[in-house]
Amino acid sequence: MRSKTLIAAVVLVFIMTAMPIAADNEDSTGASTTYYITGYVVEALQSENSPLKDVSVSIFYNNTVTSSDVTNEHGFFSIAVTSTDNLQIKFEKDSYTVRAAPDCFKEQKGSSYYLLDLAGITPEKNTYPVTSSYDELHCVIMGSTTGHISGSVSYTGGSVIGATVTLVSASTSTKYVLTTDEDGTFYLSSCPTGNYYMSVTCNGFNSSGTIQVTVSDDTEPQLITLTKADITLFLGMDAAHFLMALGVLFGVLISISMILLTRHKTTSISVVDDTPEPPEEED
């Protein structure tokens, strides 16, 4: 009897020990593991990088969106996936584009998707941090695709009104022409970001020459100072006023000539007949 009880106890212990193992095997074969792709997106500014909010981050598997997230106020995203192989990732925000990304993002020619290579990243409890924190260097960096540029044109005597400000894109040669207002200021909005060549001209002033500027969404105002051009005097007048005086003088001469010509045509001429009259006949 004791031997039967002992055998039953051994069998019971064996069954209880085997149950967790079977459960683990069932979990490993029947349920998929969830992984998390996390990172930070920042905006490229001239002074420093800043967390970029409301960026749509999508993970693709076999060209199909599997999951996505939107960055919070810290530029952070976290996306759950069931596989870490053959993944692609995409970042979208209106008027923004990706400028730089860590090495695990493999750029594809002609595509806005990045291949996500997780081989060199050590997961932390099934979480793959694909970037550093937003205040460090290795983040996804995005920049605005449009910006603005503003500034003022002045000289030693005050503002320069009506100056022509010309911007030429260094990459596309697209030209923008502005005119300074009554305060000598100019402003251009919705200008594609990038490097530009700027020049300022105005009658009576020397040209500013070529100035290289970078247009972004936080471009600092451009302060342009012109110098008065050397004026050549003719009879005490500058070239513009001298030509104006010549024009007035020419107009007066033309008017006088027309008056004299008109008078000559209308002058009446008297014809005197000197032929002697025939003598009268006598009766």
SULGISUL-V294801 format. One record per residue. N is the residue number from 1. RES is the residue in one small letter. NEAR is the number of other ideal C-beta (glycine too) atoms within 12 Angstrom. D_LAST is the distance of its C-alpha to the last C-alpha in whole Angstrom. Layout:
N,RES,NEAR,D_LAST / N,RES,NEAR,D_LAST
This chain:
1,m,7,207 / 2,r,8,206 / 3,s,9,205 / 4,k,10,203 / 5,t,11,201 / 6,l,12,201 / 7,i,13,199 / 8,a,14,197 / 9,a,14,196 / 10,v,14,195 / 11,v,14,193 / 12,l,14,191 / 13,v,13,190 / 14,f,13,189 / 15,i,14,187 / 16,m,14,185 / 17,t,13,184 / 18,a,14,183 / 19,m,14,180 / 20,p,12,178 / 21,i,14,178 / 22,a,15,177 / 23,a,15,174 / 24,d,13,173 / 25,n,13,172 / 26,e,12,171 / 27,d,13,168 / 28,s,12,167 / 29,t,11,167 / 30,g,11,166 / 31,a,12,163 / 32,s,14,160 / 33,t,18,160 / 34,t,20,157 / 35,y,30,155 / 36,y,27,153 / 37,i,41,150 / 38,t,36,149 / 39,g,42,146 / 40,y,37,143 / 41,v,47,139 / 42,v,39,137 / 43,e,36,134 / 44,a,30,132 / 45,l,23,131 / 46,q,19,130 / 47,s,11,132 / 48,e,15,135 / 49,n,29,136 / 50,s,25,137 / 51,p,30,138 / 52,l,40,136 / 53,k,22,137 / 54,d,22,136 / 55,v,37,136 / 56,s,25,137 / 57,v,41,140 / 58,s,28,141 / 59,i,39,144 / 60,f,27,143 / 61,y,24,146 / 62,n,12,145 / 63,n,15,141 / 64,t,14,142 / 65,v,21,142 / 66,t,26,146 / 67,s,26,146 / 68,s,23,143 / 69,d,29,143 / 70,v,22,140 / 71,t,33,141 / 72,n,19,142 / 73,e,15,140 / 74,h,22,142 / 75,g,35,141 / 76,f,31,144 / 77,f,39,145 / 78,s,28,148 / 79,i,35,148 / 80,a,22,151 / 81,v,35,152 / 82,t,19,154 / 83,s,22,154 / 84,t,28,153 / 85,d,15,152 / 86,n,20,148 / 87,l,34,147 / 88,q,30,143 / 89,i,45,141 / 90,k,35,138 / 91,f,42,136 / 92,e,26,133 / 93,k,27,131 / 94,d,13,127 / 95,s,22,125 / 96,y,30,128 / 97,t,27,130 / 98,v,31,133 / 99,r,24,132 / 100,a,23,136 / 101,a,34,140 / 102,p,30,143 / 103,d,20,145 / 104,c,27,146 / 105,f,33,143 / 106,k,22,142 / 107,e,23,138 / 108,q,16,137 / 109,k,9,133 / 110,g,6,131 / 111,s,15,133 / 112,s,22,133 / 113,y,28,137 / 114,y,30,140 / 115,l,25,143 / 116,l,40,146 / 117,d,23,148 / 118,l,31,151 / 119,a,16,154 / 120,g,15,154 / 121,i,26,154 / 122,t,13,157 / 123,p,20,158 / 124,e,12,159 / 125,k,12,161 / 126,n,22,159 / 127,t,22,156 / 128,y,32,153 / 129,p,28,151 / 130,v,43,148 / 131,t,38,146 / 132,s,25,147 / 133,s,19,147 / 134,y,31,143 / 135,d,17,144 / 136,e,18,145 / 137,l,17,143 / 138,h,23,144 / 139,c,37,142 / 140,v,45,139 / 141,i,34,136 / 142,m,39,133 / 143,g,32,130 / 144,s,30,126 / 145,t,21,124 / 146,t,21,121 / 147,g,31,121 / 148,h,27,118 / 149,i,37,116 / 150,s,29,115 / 151,g,33,114 / 152,s,28,111 / 153,v,37,109 / 154,s,27,109 / 155,y,24,108 / 156,t,11,109 / 157,g,14,106 / 158,g,16,107 / 159,s,25,106 / 160,v,37,104 / 161,i,24,102 / 162,g,23,100 / 163,a,36,102 / 164,t,26,103 / 165,v,38,107 / 166,t,29,107 / 167,l,38,111 / 168,v,24,111 / 169,s,23,115 / 170,a,20,117 / 171,s,14,118 / 172,t,16,115 / 173,s,13,112 / 174,t,19,111 / 175,k,19,108 / 176,y,28,108 / 177,v,18,105 / 178,l,32,106 / 179,t,22,103 / 180,t,33,105 / 181,d,19,104 / 182,e,14,103 / 183,d,18,107 / 184,g,32,107 / 185,t,26,109 / 186,f,37,109 / 187,y,24,112 / 188,l,30,112 / 189,s,16,115 / 190,s,16,117 / 191,c,33,116 / 192,p,28,118 / 193,t,33,121 / 194,g,28,121 / 195,n,24,120 / 196,y,33,116 / 197,y,26,114 / 198,m,37,112 / 199,s,28,109 / 200,v,37,107 / 201,t,26,103 / 202,c,30,100 / 203,n,18,97 / 204,g,22,98 / 205,f,30,101 / 206,n,21,104 / 207,s,23,105 / 208,s,30,109 / 209,g,17,110 / 210,t,16,112 / 211,i,25,115 / 212,q,18,118 / 213,v,36,119 / 214,t,28,121 / 215,v,37,120 / 216,s,28,123 / 217,d,27,124 / 218,d,22,125 / 219,t,29,122 / 220,e,18,122 / 221,p,18,118 / 222,q,32,116 / 223,l,20,115 / 224,i,36,112 / 225,t,25,111 / 226,l,34,108 / 227,t,20,106 / 228,k,18,103 / 229,a,17,101 / 230,d,11,99 / 231,i,17,96 / 232,t,14,93 / 233,l,12,91 / 234,f,15,87 / 235,l,13,86 / 236,g,10,88 / 237,m,16,88 / 238,d,19,90 / 239,a,18,89 / 240,a,17,88 / 241,h,18,86 / 242,f,18,84 / 243,l,16,83 / 244,m,15,82 / 245,a,18,80 / 246,l,17,78 / 247,g,14,77 / 248,v,15,76 / 249,l,15,74 / 250,f,14,73 / 251,g,14,72 / 252,v,14,70 / 253,l,14,68 / 254,i,14,67 / 255,s,14,66 / 256,i,14,63 / 257,s,14,62 / 258,m,14,61 / 259,i,14,59 / 260,l,14,57 / 261,l,13,56 / 262,t,12,55 / 263,r,12,53 / 264,h,12,51 / 265,k,11,51 / 266,t,10,49 / 267,t,10,47 / 268,s,8,43 / 269,i,8,41 / 270,s,6,37 / 271,v,7,35 / 272,v,6,32 / 273,d,7,29 / 274,d,6,28 / 275,t,7,25 / 276,p,6,22 / 277,e,7,19 / 278,p,6,16 / 279,p,6,13 / 280,e,6,10 / 281,e,5,7 / 282,e,4,4 / 283,d,3,0
